[in-house]
Amino acid sequence: MKKIIIALTVLLANSSLAQSTDSISGNRYLEDQLYIGVTYNSLYNLPKGIGQNGFSNGIFFGYIKDIPMNKTRDFGLGIGLGYGRNTYFQDLKIEEVNGVNTFEEVRSFDRNKFSFHTIEVPIEIRWRTSTPTKYKFWRIYTGVKMGYVFASNAKLKKDGVIRVRGIEEANKFQYGLTLGTGFGTWNLNVYYGLNDIFSSDAVINTLGTPIQGRDLRIGLIFYIL
């Protein structure tokens, strides 16, 4: 995971240097190509009895290639590559027993969470009120974000620690609708998941009920260039 984060950081740095001159030269400027964001994560479509417990959160960053589609460059497309880490605090106990992950409700614990680390590909339709010399402007960016979960883990603290590294039942491919809107530095960011975060193999042992679960992430996104 560290190698992937380092590689993405180098990509962001190189892209920033490459665009530092061209992005504001004449009318051929580009906007909002480097981004970083934080979110509050909410799970929905969960089985009865499973809920959240604690502040679920996420962080994401990456690079989006800005592709203007008109002469005024206030409308265009964005295609990117990034990294996201999303953590969920909830009442679901995940434990490895004899090499198999088990899932069950848990009510008494000190701390309980699972996390997904994801390579993300955002695709956006972009509208903004920017000009070559106007650095604070309105923007509305909407589209989809596709993600590949390359690492996952779970941790439960209760009279000791139960750890699971590699939740095989997590859906590797996840996707959802996105919206980014705001003025200047402060921009609202929303992600609405369209598929389940767990596969049909993730079942609550005592109920025989698939966990499924989808996520809604609401937070802030900051554009650097």
C-alpha positions, -999 to +999 in steps of 0.1 A: +000+000+000+028+024+009+044+019-026+011+027-043+006+059-022+042+070-030+037+063-067+005+084-068+022+112-049+050+113-075+024+113-103+007+143-087+040+162-083+050+155-119+016+165-132+017+197-112+051+207-126+041+199-162+009+220-160+023+249-140+030+269-171+005+257-197-024+258-173-025+296-173-009+305-206-033+327-227-067+311-230-054+275-229-056+272-191-067+241-172-084+239-138-088+216-108-065+188-117-050+179-083-075+172-055-077+160-019-108+154+001-122+142+034-157+126+040-181+114+066-192+079+056-227+065+062-238+029+055-272+021+043-291-009+030-278-030+060-296-059+076-318-052+106-297-050+138-265-038+121-258-001+125-230+023+128-212+031+160-186+059+158-174+085+133-169+066+100-146+086+077-126+087+045-098+105+028-090+106-009-066+123-033-055+121-069-051+137-103-078+145-129-069+153-165-090+184-173-104+183-209-121+215-219-149+210-245-155+246-256-135+278-265-143+295-232-131+264-214-158+266-188-173+233-198-155+200-201-147+165-190-124+151-163-108+117-162-086+108-132-067+084-111-065+085-073-064+067-039-091+064-013-092+050+023-126+045+038-132+034+074-165+023+089-172+020+127-202-003+132-217-033+150-205-060+127-179-084+141-155-098+114-133-127+126-112-153+109-120-188+121-101-217+107-091-197+076-127-185+069-141-151+077-172-150+099-197-122+104-220-116+133-236-089+154-217-075+183-231-051+210-204-048+236-170-036+225-145-007+229-138-001+193-149-019+161-142-010+125-133-022+090-114-003+063-111-004+025-081+009+005-091+017-031-076+027-064-102+052-078-110+064-113-133+094-113-150+105-145-167+139-144-187+164-165-174+198-154-190+233-155-174+264-139-172+302-142-134+304-143-112+325-166-074+326-171-071+352-143-100+343-121-090+319-094-121+319-073-152+307-092-183+286-090-181+250-101-204+220-105-187+187-113-208+155-115-201+120-127-192+086-116-163+071-095-151+036-100-129+019-075-108-013-070-104-024-034-068-036-033-066-040+005-090-044+034-089-050+071-110-052+103-102-046+139-123-053+171-111-042+205-128-061+234-108-077+262-080-080+235-078-073+198-093-093+169-077-084+136-085-096+100-062-086+072-079-092+039-117-093+038-122-116+008-159-110+009-155-073+001-166-064-034-133-056-052-151-034-078-172-006-063-188+024-081-211+053-074-224+087-085-204+118-075-211+155-071-187+183-064-199+219-061-189+251-044-171+284-047-134+290-043-116+268-018-146+252+000-165+226-021-191+201-011-183+165-023-209+137-023-205+100-033-236+078-035-227+041-038-246+021-065-235-014-056-230-034-024-197-031-006-199-068+004-205-098-019-232-124-014-207-145+004-207-122+034-236-135+056-244-129+092-239-164+107-267-163+133-293-150+108-282-163+074-288-128+061-265-113+034-248-081+047-246-063+014-245-026+025-239+005+004-223+038+014-230+075+012-200+098+017-204+135+023-175+158+028-152+185+015-129+185-015-100+209-021-085+216-055-048+225-056-044+233-093 
